[in-house]
Amino acid sequence: MSTCMTIAEVAKRTGLTPHTLRYYEREGLLLREVDRSSTGRRLYHEDDITWIRLITRLRATGMPIREVRRYAELARAGDATRRERLELLRAHRRRVIERLTVIEEHLKAIDYKIEFYEECCRPLGRLTSSAL
């Protein structure tokens, strides 16, 4: 059996708050039901951490909760859903690439402005007697 971790330990390892971990659980985003101790405290395993990191990446790249939930449902349903999971991830990847393209264009505009201000703010060279 793998080592069990508390919600506080999982929060520390994933960078999420205990509140967010409980939210993910309530929303059906986790791969399986979280184990409980005899006193009812949540007990997580290493494979839970792996899954939480994946859904954190999906959320960080803009995947809506409903799609993460659908992905989790499909994963829980087993191997027969691999094709649908693949298509869901491919569609998400296309959206991420589209957003990256837009962000790259914005970054170019920002870089242009930085260059403009660096040129404007560059001190004029000191005049020397030989320059006169």
Secondary structure, DSSP 4 states (H G I P E B T S, - for coil): -PPPB-HHHHHHHHS--HHHHHHHHHTT-SSSPPEE-TTS-EEB-HHHHHHHHHHHHHHHTT--HHHHHHHHHHHHH-GGGHHHHHHHHHHHHHHHHHHHHHHHHHHHHHHHHHHHHHHHHSPPPPP-TTT-
